Amino acid sequence: MFLGDISWPDVTRLVRDARTVSLADQLYRAVGSIDANLAEGYSKSSRKDRVRFYEYSLGSARESRGWYWKGRHVLGDKVTAHRMELLSELIRLLLAMIHHPRDKTFG
């Protein structure tokens, strides 16, 4: 959810530049999908269902990184580097969650 909040000013900046309007929409959808799929996955009782939604979230995180990279010329190096770092950390966490679901990791 934090990433969704932090990406809002980025999306707003991208939408103001005619060259990146469609990119802003894609970024907004990809970042929103991360949170939605994490929440859905966490609510599932079977490992198979949890992992499936965590994998969807992982795909959206990777996609978001791509959209941030494409928007770097408008967003600037500092913002892009920060968001890429956050997304990379999220990807690492998701990979751990996929390989070690909560029923084994958290008791």
Secondary structure by P-SEA (a helix, b strand, c coil): caaaaaaaaaaaaaaaccccaaaaaaaaaaaaaaaaaaaaaaacccaaaaaaaaaaaaaaaaaaaaaaaaacccccaaaaaaaaaaaaaaaaaaaaaaacccccccc
